Amino acid sequence: MPEYHEDHLTVSMTMQLDHPAAIIWPLLCPVREYNWIEDWQCDLLHSISGVNELGCVFRTAFPTEGGPEVWLTSRFEPYEYLEFVRTNDQRIIHYTVQIKESHGSTTLLWTQHVTALNSDGHIYLEDKPQRFATQMKVLETMLDHYLKTGAMLRAQRLGLMEKI
């Protein structure tokens, strides 16, 4: 359930995947997401290892996200917790992924705390809950398919018009 404040919104979604965290974790990376997220594009600006790590910085520019944004990996605890700060001219997002494995199955709790920075940011907040729910369902389906088959699932095959 979304939590609203005047300039702030929190949205969350839980994914349940029948795969161990050790297999899922490396895919939660701006470089590895090219393998399983259709239309994923980013410019890796800083990474010592060449993949996601604490202090990794990258840029994306998705039309549904309000234009170009910069991401910073602000917490990086392998197999347990991942945190980003995402920002652009309209809003800032504190984005967390909590990971818990039990008997080879993994639960991921995805949460975004979004703060509007101006009137465009307020407009962004208006449909964020529905857009977030749709995006996360698409990501869950794509990630599960990739984990099962090793191949990317195209949104067109899902019958989805909205891109993530």
Secondary structure, 3 states (H helix, E strand, C coil): CCEEECCEEEEEEEEEECCCHHHHHHHCCCCHHHHCCCCCCCEEEECCCCCCCCCCEEEECCHHHCCCEEEEEEEEECCCEEEEEEECCCEEEEEEEEEEEECCEEEEEEEEEEEECCHHHHHHHHCHHHHHHHHHHHHHHHHHHHHHHCCCCCHHHHCCCCCC
